[in-house]
């Protein structure tokens, strides 16, 4: 059984706030989401930072590789101006800052390990160790009490497995390759996380029958969300937290006044 929330806010606040910032996490919470997905990579000095792109320029002002900047230098950059004037000056957060925010507000975390190319092993190890330190008190509890570590990088997730074997893992695949089952077993992964655009009912059934969780990204249309849930998908993340609420698929049917 899937022990985690079904609907997860992508990068914190989806399209409603600058991604991977505390403002985004706060936005998701305001919309009732107690489950978020975000990305983590390492700074030059080996500090886990919440960022998606290995290069500056798209959402964070600046130039060059994330691996060329220290954590302090990254935290001084603007991660909100690109999104709108209301977010000018929103800083790049460290993983520790985001994790403490989530822990304080009882928000479940899907933590994507997203290494700068060439730093796969190091990133997987450091991020997993950081999560382990934060959740040492929870390691004897049910899996649902712990975050889920995910990554497209087999090497990063393997390093995470070695660093913190008790923290659950999910393998990310855009298009699911025929060796998906072997790769999940090799990583001790509990879930396959994949692009809903490439998912089929047959593949969904195979994953579930093999005993794995099945999670999708990034589902922004309610009709599509209902469709993949009907295939047995356990959960998904969404950018449209304004259209797809945290209890999507669980709401009771509408009762008209005349039928009361």
C-alpha positions as CSV (number, residue, x, y, z in Angstrom):
1,X,0.0,0.0,0.0
2,X,1.2,3.5,-0.9
3,X,2.0,5.2,2.5
4,X,2.3,8.7,1.2
5,X,0.0,11.5,0.2
6,X,-1.7,11.1,-3.2
7,X,-1.4,14.7,-4.5
8,X,1.9,16.5,-4.2
9,X,2.6,20.2,-4.9
10,X,5.4,20.3,-7.6
11,X,8.4,22.3,-6.5
12,X,6.4,23.7,-3.6
13,X,3.8,26.0,-5.2
14,X,3.5,24.9,-8.8
15,X,2.7,27.8,-11.1
16,X,1.7,30.1,-8.3
17,X,5.1,30.9,-6.8
18,X,8.8,30.9,-7.7
19,X,9.8,27.2,-7.7
20,X,12.0,25.7,-5.0
21,X,11.8,28.6,-2.6
22,X,10.4,29.0,0.9
23,X,7.8,31.3,-0.7
24,X,6.7,28.3,-2.9
25,X,6.5,26.0,0.1
26,X,4.4,28.6,1.9
27,X,2.2,28.9,-1.1
28,X,1.5,25.2,-1.3
29,X,0.7,25.2,2.4
30,X,-1.7,28.1,1.9
31,X,-3.5,26.0,-0.6
32,X,-3.8,23.1,1.8
33,X,-0.9,20.9,0.6
34,X,0.9,19.0,3.2
35,X,3.0,17.2,0.6
36,X,5.6,18.8,-1.6
37,X,8.2,17.9,-4.2
38,X,11.5,19.8,-4.6
39,X,15.0,19.4,-6.0
40,X,18.3,19.3,-4.3
41,X,21.9,19.7,-5.6
42,X,25.2,20.6,-4.0
43,X,27.0,23.9,-3.9
44,X,30.7,24.3,-4.5
45,X,31.4,23.7,-0.8
46,X,29.1,20.6,-0.7
47,X,26.0,22.1,0.9
48,X,22.7,20.7,-0.3
49,X,20.7,23.5,-1.9
50,X,17.1,23.5,-3.2
51,X,17.5,24.2,-6.9
52,X,16.4,22.6,-10.1
53,X,18.9,23.7,-12.8
54,X,22.6,22.9,-12.7
55,X,23.2,26.3,-14.4
56,X,22.2,29.8,-13.2
57,X,20.0,32.0,-15.4
58,X,16.5,30.6,-15.7
59,X,15.0,31.1,-12.3
60,X,18.0,32.4,-10.4
61,X,19.9,35.5,-11.6
62,X,23.5,34.8,-12.5
63,X,25.8,32.8,-14.8
64,X,27.7,29.6,-14.6
65,X,27.4,26.3,-12.8
66,X,25.9,25.8,-9.4
67,X,29.0,23.8,-8.6
68,X,31.1,27.1,-9.0
69,X,29.2,28.9,-6.1
70,X,29.4,28.4,-2.4
71,X,26.2,28.0,-0.4
72,X,26.5,31.5,1.0
73,X,27.0,32.9,-2.5
74,X,23.9,31.0,-3.8
75,X,21.8,32.2,-0.9
76,X,22.6,35.8,-1.8
77,X,21.2,35.4,-5.3
78,X,17.6,36.3,-6.3
79,X,15.3,33.3,-7.0
80,X,12.1,35.2,-7.2
81,X,12.4,38.2,-9.5
82,X,11.9,36.1,-12.6
83,X,8.4,35.2,-11.3
84,X,7.1,38.6,-10.4
85,X,7.7,41.8,-8.6
86,X,6.1,40.5,-5.4
87,X,8.9,38.0,-5.1
88,X,11.9,40.2,-5.8
89,X,14.7,39.3,-3.4
90,X,13.4,35.8,-2.6
91,X,16.6,33.8,-1.8
92,X,17.8,30.4,-2.9
93,X,17.1,28.2,0.2
94,X,19.3,25.5,1.5
95,X,17.9,22.0,1.9
96,X,18.1,22.4,5.7
97,X,16.0,25.6,5.6
98,X,13.3,23.9,3.4
99,X,13.4,20.7,5.5
100,X,12.9,22.6,8.7
101,X,10.0,24.5,7.3
102,X,8.4,21.3,6.2
103,X,9.0,19.5,9.4
104,X,7.7,22.5,11.4
105,X,4.5,22.4,9.4
106,X,4.2,18.6,9.2
107,X,4.6,18.6,5.4
108,X,5.7,15.4,3.7
109,X,8.7,15.7,1.3
110,X,9.4,14.1,-2.0
111,X,13.1,15.0,-2.3
112,X,14.5,14.8,-5.8
113,X,18.3,14.3,-5.8
114,X,19.2,16.3,-8.9
115,X,23.0,16.4,-9.2
116,X,25.1,18.7,-11.2
117,X,26.6,16.5,-13.9
118,X,29.8,14.8,-12.6
119,X,28.6,15.0,-9.0
120,X,26.2,12.1,-8.9
121,X,27.7,9.9,-6.2
122,X,28.6,12.8,-4.0
123,X,25.2,14.4,-4.2
124,X,23.3,11.2,-3.5
125,X,25.5,10.5,-0.5
126,X,25.4,14.0,1.0
127,X,21.7,14.5,0.5
128,X,20.8,11.1,2.0
129,X,23.0,11.7,5.0
130,X,21.4,15.1,5.6
131,X,17.9,13.5,5.5
132,X,19.1,10.7,7.8
133,X,20.3,13.2,10.4
134,X,17.0,15.1,10.3
135,X,14.9,12.0,10.7
136,X,17.0,9.7,12.9
137,X,14.1,9.8,15.5
138,X,11.7,8.5,12.8
139,X,13.7,5.6,11.4
140,X,11.9,3.0,13.6
141,X,8.5,4.2,12.4
142,X,6.4,3.4,9.4
143,X,7.7,4.4,5.9
144,X,5.0,7.1,5.6
145,X,6.7,9.1,8.4
146,X,9.8,9.5,6.3
147,X,10.5,11.5,3.2
148,X,11.0,9.8,-0.2
149,X,14.3,10.2,-2.0
150,X,14.0,10.1,-5.8
151,X,16.3,10.7,-8.7
152,X,16.8,10.2,-12.4
153,X,20.4,9.3,-11.7
154,X,20.9,5.6,-10.9
155,X,24.3,6.4,-9.5
156,X,23.0,9.2,-7.2
157,X,20.3,6.9,-5.9
158,X,22.7,4.0,-5.4
159,X,24.9,6.3,-3.3
160,X,21.9,7.4,-1.3
161,X,21.0,3.7,-0.7
162,X,24.5,3.1,0.7
163,X,24.5,6.3,2.8
164,X,21.0,5.9,4.3
165,X,19.5,2.6,3.5
166,X,16.5,3.2,5.8
167,X,15.3,6.2,3.9
168,X,12.9,5.1,1.2
169,X,13.8,5.6,-2.5
170,X,12.1,6.0,-5.8
171,X,13.6,5.7,-9.2
172,X,12.7,8.4,-11.7
173,X,12.3,7.5,-15.4
174,X,11.0,9.7,-18.1
175,X,10.3,6.9,-20.6
176,X,10.2,3.6,-18.8
177,X,12.8,1.2,-20.2
178,X,12.4,-2.6,-20.3
179,X,14.9,-3.0,-17.4
180,X,12.8,-1.0,-15.0
181,X,12.1,-3.9,-12.7
182,X,15.7,-4.9,-12.4
183,X,16.8,-1.3,-11.7
184,X,14.3,-0.8,-9.0
185,X,15.3,-4.1,-7.3
186,X,19.0,-3.1,-7.5
187,X,18.3,0.2,-5.8
188,X,15.9,-1.3,-3.2
189,X,13.4,1.2,-4.5
190,X,9.8,1.1,-3.3
191,X,8.4,3.1,-6.2
192,X,8.7,3.9,-9.9
193,X,8.2,7.6,-10.5
194,X,7.5,8.4,-14.2
195,X,6.2,10.9,-16.7
196,X,2.4,10.4,-17.0
197,X,2.7,11.2,-20.7
198,X,4.4,7.9,-21.4
199,X,2.4,5.8,-19.1
200,X,-0.1,3.2,-20.3
201,X,-2.6,1.1,-18.5
202,X,-0.6,-2.0,-19.3
203,X,2.6,-0.6,-17.8
204,X,0.8,0.7,-14.8
205,X,-0.7,-2.7,-14.1
206,X,2.8,-4.3,-14.5
207,X,4.4,-2.0,-12.0
208,X,1.6,-2.5,-9.5
209,X,1.5,-6.3,-9.9
210,X,5.3,-6.3,-9.3
211,X,4.6,-4.8,-5.9
212,X,6.0,-1.2,-6.4
213,X,4.4,2.1,-5.8
214,X,3.6,4.2,-9.0
215,X,3.9,7.9,-8.9
216,X,3.6,10.4,-11.9
217,X,4.8,13.8,-12.8
218,X,3.6,16.5,-13.6
219,X,-0.2,16.2,-14.0
220,X,-2.0,19.5,-14.5
221,X,-5.4,18.5,-16.0
222,X,-8.1,17.1,-13.7
223,X,-9.4,14.8,-16.4
224,X,-6.0,13.3,-17.0
225,X,-5.5,13.0,-13.2
226,X,-8.7,11.0,-12.9
227,X,-7.7,8.7,-15.8
228,X,-4.3,7.7,-14.4
229,X,-5.7,7.2,-11.0
230,X,-8.2,4.8,-12.5
231,X,-5.2,2.8,-13.9
232,X,-3.9,2.3,-10.3
233,X,-1.4,5.2,-10.1
234,X,-0.8,5.8,-6.4
235,X,-0.1,9.5,-6.6
236,X,1.2,12.4,-8.7
237,X,2.6,15.9,-8.4
238,X,1.0,18.9,-10.0
239,X,1.8,22.5,-10.9
240,X,-1.9,23.4,-10.9
241,X,-2.5,23.4,-7.2
242,X,-5.3,25.9,-8.0
243,X,-7.2,23.3,-10.1
244,X,-6.2,20.0,-8.4
245,X,-6.5,20.2,-4.7
246,X,-4.7,18.1,-2.0
247,X,-7.7,15.8,-1.7
248,X,-8.4,15.4,-5.4
249,X,-10.3,12.2,-6.0
250,X,-11.4,11.9,-2.4
251,X,-14.0,14.7,-2.3
252,X,-17.5,13.5,-1.6
253,X,-20.0,13.8,-4.5
254,X,-21.9,17.1,-4.6
255,X,-25.3,17.0,-3.0
256,X,-27.8,19.4,-4.4
257,X,-30.1,21.4,-2.0
258,X,-33.1,19.6,-3.4
259,X,-31.8,16.2,-2.5
260,X,-31.1,17.0,1.1
